[in-house]
Amino acid sequence: MGKVTGFLEIDRQELKYQPAADRIRHFKEFTLPLTDPEVERQAARCMDCGIPFCQSDAGCPVDNQIPDWNDLVYSQNWQEAARNLHSTNNFPEFTGRICPAPCEEACTLNIENTPVAIKAVEQAIADKAWDNGWITPQPPSRLTGKSVAIIGAGSAGLAAAQQLARVGHDVHVYERYARPGGLLRYGIPDFKMEKGIIDRRAGQMEAEGVTFHYNADIDGERLRALVGQYDAVLLTTGAERPRDPGLPGVELSGVHYAMPFLLQQNRRVGREPFDDMPIVASGKHVVVIGGGDTASDCIGTSIRQGALQVTQLDIRPMPPIRENKDIVWPYWPTKFRTSSSQAEGADREFAAATLELGGKNGRVTHVRCARVDPSRRPIEGTEFDIRADLVLVAIGFSGPLLDTYLTGYEFDLDKRTNIAANTDDYRTNVPKVYAAGDVRRGQSLVVWAIREGRQAARAIDLDLMGETTLPR
């Protein structure tokens, strides 16, 4: 905990942003960090609540010891706070920026709608640790002679790779893109997390013995070769297959899934070439279908590209401003939220079903919508059109891409077509092959991917060595 009476004396202070008129002119991070004394005051608000739900599964899947490092920051022992934070989370500078902070929703002080600013404190600890040189490579003291291949350099793959390398295994990470990070790099815009943050972690991991292989597409034949070459293979390829909206007109020019749009812009910012036809929002009326984080990222990217107007369609009714704590706390509530991208000027339509995409001469011109009833069925007579020159479909993902290594192996899949594996040992039905992260659990949060990568690393180390010192 922090100061005994801190939560009574100190108000919650949230991070501020650059003004929208300024931040939409660039793709850099725009959060204005708190000063050290301000962070220490926020950490002081952590109360002696008895049962810290913030570090339960409802709050923090990686089991961050939040009250402990809040107390350390309050005591100005930042270096020990960084050590504590890294004991449970390999990449707190990632989660401190892009995690939606279920820990704050689970905070006991959130019963009064004033949770501890956990996310801001976490980011401050991680950034201070880098600035002061406290984060250094941790190469193993001995080598095991065992080798592990990891397919996919996203959050789960990176977490597993670092854990396995630190206990002495020869770890090789195969990534189909040109740089590490997976959706951290290619799906999340730079204005939420600049990619140099990923690069410096990759540099640390290389110094710890991890070998990265980029531009490595793994098909069934290549996977079979890797299974024969390595002692274990871990699949962490994510859930990249977009959900099919099943809409008439989806084949029209100007209609795209969200990820190709975001990937192209991230490659532009990273100065990576791409061969696909450019998808840009400049000078266009943009309609984003979907109500989640990916839709929000499409909004912020479209505005920065110079869209004339951006409209977001959400089939869900407008949620309440405040949740009923008696029903949902400490779990993640459904309530009205406004992302920084939405606040930059998007029009939001709730309880709006997309009926079809209309066009002329093969190009989209409008989206036909209707209001829905509580069961989300369109209400006859409520139809309306929204002008659209660019439509971005951001309604989530259905599982891993199927035209990859899955075509060469008969993996057991669950009912959502994710690779089947439990959270005890993360083994698939194929000998020597494990699966973790979104490829196993389906579309989820970065913090869950880190958790699964760490747990899969422990399971692999235990299988290879008969014992393990890695935490679960």
N, C-alpha and C positions, 0 to 999 in steps of 0.2 A: 504494500500500500504506500501511498505518499504521505502527505500531512494529515494528521488525525482529523482536523477540522477543515481541511482544504476544500472539500466539496461544498461546505457551507459559506466559505469566505470568497471563493474565486469563481467567477462566471466562466462558462465554456467559451472558448475562443476558437473559431474555425479559421481555416486557411482562406486567404483572400486571393482573388484573381486579378490579372491585368484587366482593364476595361475591355469590354467586348469589341469596341471600335478599334482597339489596338491589337488585340490578340488574333482577330480574324485575318490579319494581314501577314501572318507567318505560320509556320508549322512547328515552332519550338514550344517547349513547355512554358506555361504562363502562370503557374501557381506561385504566389509570393510566400516564401518560407517565413516561419516565425523566427524570432531571435532566440538565442539560447535561454535567456531569462524567461521569455514567454513560454517556451517548451517546458521548462522546469516548473513553471506555475501550473501548466495544464497537467503535467504528470502528478503534481501535488494533489490534484482533485481525486485521484484514485483512492477510494474509501476502503475501510476494513469491512467488506461486505459479507465475509464468512464463506460464501460459496461463490467463487468468481466464475459466473457463467460465460464471461468473455473468453475464457480459455477452454470451454467445453466444445464439443462438436457443433453445437448450435452457434457458437461464437467464432472459434478459430480451429479449423481442421488440422493445422500443423501443431496445435497445442502450445502456441507461444505462451511463455510464462509472463503474461502481461502485468499483473500486479508487481512482480519482482522487478522488471526493468523500469516500470514507472517509478518505483521507490528509488532505484539506483539513479535515475535521471534527476529526480527531486533532490537527491543527496549530492548531485553534481559528479557522480562517479560514472561518467559517460562511457569510458572504456570497458568497464565491467558490464555495463548495460549492453554494449555491443557484443561482448562475448556471450552473454546470456541469450540475447536475441538470435545469434547465429547458431546456438546449440540446438534450436528447433527449426530454424528456417534458413535454408541456404541462400536465399535471395530476397532479403527484406526490402532492398531498394526497389524491387519489382512490385511486391505486394503493397508497400507503402505508397505506391503511386496508383496502381490500377485495381487493387482489391476493393470491392464495394463495402468492405468493413462490416461484415456481420457481427464482429466482436463488439462494435459500438451499439448495434441494435440489442445485443445480449447484455450489455452493461447494466448493472443494477440502477445506476443513475438515470438510465433511459426510461425508467418507470415515470420519471418526472420530465422526460424529453430533453434532458441535459446530460448525455453520456460523456464520459471522458473522451478527449480527442485522441483516441488510441492510434488511429492511422497517421495523424500528423506527428505524433511522438515517434512512431516506428520509422517513418521516413527520415526524420531528423537524426535518429540514432545511426541509421545506415549511412546517410550522407556524411555525417561527422566522422564515422569510422573510416570511410574512404579518404576524406580530406586530411585526416591525421595519420594516414599510413598504418592504421591498425589492422587492415585486411591485407594479408599476405598469403602467398601460396603455402599450402600445408602438404608437402609431399610425404609419401609413406616412409616409415622407418625401415620397412622390409618389403620385398616383393613376394607374392604368393606363387608365381608361376602359372596362375590361372588367367584366362583371357575372356573378356565379355564384349559383345557387340551390342550397341544400342542403336535402334533404327528410329531416327527422329530427334532433332535438337530443340524441341520445345521445352516447356517448363518441367514436365515429368522426366524427359530424357536427360536434361542438364542436371537436375537434382540427383537422379540415380547415378549418372556418370561421376559426379563429384564425390558422392559417398563411396562408390566402389573403388575409385582411384585412390582415395585416402587410406583405404585398408590394404592397398598393395596389388590390386588386380590390374592387368593390362587392359585398359578400356579404350574402345574405338567407337566413335559416334558417327553414324552415316546420316547425312542430311541432304535432301533432294534439292534444296535451294542453295544459293551461293554463300550464305552467311548463316550463323546460328541464331536461334530464337524461335523458330516456328511462327505461330500466330502472334507471339510477343513482338516480333519484328515486322511481319508482313500483314498482320491483321489489325494491330492496334496502332492508331496514328501517332506520329511523333509529338503532337501537341499534348498527348497524354503521357508518353514516355519516350524520350530521345534514345536512339539506339546505341549511342556510345556506352550507355549503361550496360547493355548486353555484351558489347565487345570487351569491356574491361573484365567482366566475369569470365568470358571465354579465355582471355589471356591468363587469368589466374589458374583456370583449370588446365590449360596446356602446361603451365609450369608445375602442376601437380601430377602430370603424366598422361592426361587425356589426349588422345589423338582424334582430330576431326577430319572427316572426309566429306567434302562439299560436292554439290552437283551430282549426288549419288542416288539415282533412282533405283529402288530395290523392287524387282519383280520376283515372281515365284522361283525362277531359276537361280537368281542371285541370292535369294534368301536361303535356298537349299545349300548353296555353296558356303554361306556364312555359318549355317548351323553345323556343317561339317568342319569348319575352320576354327570355331570358337567353342569354349566350354559352356557358354550360355549366351542366349540372344534375348534381348528385351525389346518389345515393340512399344513405342511411345509416339505413334504417328498421328495421334489426334483424331478428331471427328470432323472431317472436312466436307462431307457430302451434304450439300444444301437440301433442305426440305423442298419438295416439289409443291408449288402453290396450287397446281391444278387449275390454272386460270385460262380461260379463252383469251387469246391474243398474246400469250407469253412469248411467242416466237417472233413478235414484231421487233424491228430494229429500234434500239433505244431502251430495251428492257434487259436488265442484267441482274444477276445475283450480286449480293453485297461484296463478297470476298474478292472477285476479280477487280472490282472498282477500288477497294481499299488497298489491295496488293499493288496495283499499278502506282497509286499515289505514294505509297511507302517506298517503292523502288525509285520513283522520281526523286524523292527527298534523299534517299541513300545513293543516288547517282548510279543505279543499276539499270542496265538496258533491259528492254522487254520487246518481244516481237508481236504481241497482240495488238489489235486495233485499239487506239486510245479511247478510254471511257472518261469523259470530262463533263463537269456540270456548268462550265462557264457559259453565262448568258442564257441559261435554260431554266424552265420551270421543272423542278425536281419533285417527285413523289417517292417517299420512302415507305415501304410496306413492312410493318413490324414495330414492336414496342420495346425491344430490349436494348442491350448495350451496343450490339453491332449496328442497329438502326441509328442509335445516337451518334456513333462514329461516322456513319454515312452522312448524317446531317452536318456535323462539324467540318468534315472534309468538303462537302458540297459548298458550304458557305465560304470556305477559304478559297475554293476554286473560282468563286465569282458567280454562283447561281443567282438568278433573278428572284426566285421564290422557292422555298423548301416547305413541303407539307408532309407530315408524318401521319400515317394511318394506323390506328391501333384498334383491333376488334374488341378489346376489353373495355368495359365501361370505365369512366373516369373514377379512379379509386378515391377513398376518403382522404382528407388532408391529414388526419391523425388516425392511427390504428387503435383498436380496442386492446389495451395492454392485458386485460383480464383473460383474453382469449389466446393471444399469440405470443406474448413475451415468454421466454427470451429468444424465440425463433424469428427468422426474417419475416417481416410483415409486408403485406400488400398495402401500400399507401401512395399518395401522390408525391412524385419526385420530379424534379426538374434538373436535368444534367446541364453541365456548362455549355454543351453544344446546343441543346434545346433553348437555353437562355439567350443564345446569340441571334435568335430571330426566326425559329421554325414555327409554322402553324401546326397545331396538334389537333387531330380529329379522333375522338374516342367513340367507342360503340359503333365503329364504322367497318362494315364488311366490304371487301373488294370483290365485285361481281365479275368484272371483265376488264380487259385492257383494249381500248379502242384505238384505231389507227387509220391512216390514209396513205395509200401508195406504199404499203409495207412498213410504215414508220409509226410509232406510237404517238398519239395526239392527246389522249385523255384517259382517265381512269374512271370507270363507272362504279359507284359505291352505293351502299344503302345502310340505313341505321339497323341495328340488331336488337332483338329482345333479350331478356336475361339469359336465355339459353343459347344466345349468339346466332340465332336464325334471322335472316334478313326480314325486315318488316315491309310488306308490300305497300307501295305508294310513297316510300321515303327515299327513292333513288335520287342520286345527284352525281354530277360529273365534276372532275377536277382536271384542269389543264395539265398536261405532262409532256415534256420533251425528253425526259429521262426518268425511268422508273427503276428503283433499286429494291430488290426483294431481299429482305432481312428478317426471315421468320424462323431462323435457327438451322440446326444441322441434324442429320439423321444417323450419323455413324461414320466409320472410316470409308475412304474411297475404295471402291470394289474392284477397280481395274488395275490393281497394283499386285503386291505379293499374295493377296488373297486369291488370285486366280490360279496360283500354283500349289496351294495347300488347302486341305479341307479342314479349316479351323472350325471348331464349334462356335456358333454365334448365339447371342441371346435374342430375345424377341424384337429388340430394336436394332439388330444386325451389328451390335458391338461384339468384339472378340470376347468370348466367355472365359473368365478367370475369377477366382474368389480373392478376397482381401487377406486371406491367411498366408498363402504362398505365391499368389499371382501367377501360377502356372497355367498355361493353356493346355489343350489336349495333345499338342505336338511336343514330343520330348525335347528338353533343353530350351524351349521357347516360353517366354513370359510376356505378360502384357500389363500395362499400367497407364493411368491418366485417362484422357477422353476416349482413347481407342477402346478402353475397357468399360468405363462408367458412362460414356456418352458426354455430350456437351456440358461443360461445367466451368468452374472458376479456376483461375491460375493457382490459388492456394490449395485447392483439392489436387491439382496435378502435382504440385510440389510434394504434398503429403504422400501421394501414391508412388511417386518416384523414389522417395526415401524408403518407404516400406518395401517396395519391390527390391531395392538394393539390399536391404537387410535379408530378405528371403533368398535372394541369389547367393549372397555371401554365406548364409547358413547352409545352403545346399552344396556349395562348392567346397566349404572348409569343415563342415560338421559342427561349427560353432561360429558365433559372431559377436562382435562388440558394438555393432551399429545399433542405434536406437530405433525403436519401431515408430 
